[in-house]
């Protein structure tokens, strides 16, 4: 019993030493009494948070517009090459790329309800248990 008690005391001492070392390292990295997982200063103030979100949205929209312009430019170059070679593009013409971030020109059948802005609910009536109702949000 004494042997086990000594082993446990040694293990506890090792754990406490490791915790103190980790705490000292965090103090050097993040500052005293901080853990490093605190919210950034801009997130605490609603106005600053709104400004940061608007800035990020503007950046994403600008990137999407640039990507759409680049895609249109590449498509125009390909079309010029086809016309110079006297060939037509096979198939139906593609839809223009979306300028919205994350925008897709078409939705899968599974996401059609969500893309249309509809909410999908199951009926709770006993006789109509598995009927689906689509409610406009």
Buried (B, 14 or more C-beta within 10 A) or exposed (E): EEEEEEEEEEEEEEEEEEEEEEEEEBEEEEEEEEEEEEEEEEEEEEEEBEEBEEEEEEEEEEEBBEBBEEEEEEBEEEEEEEEEEEEEEEEEEEEEBBBEBEEEEEEEEEEEBEEEEBEEEEEEEEEEEEEEEEEEE
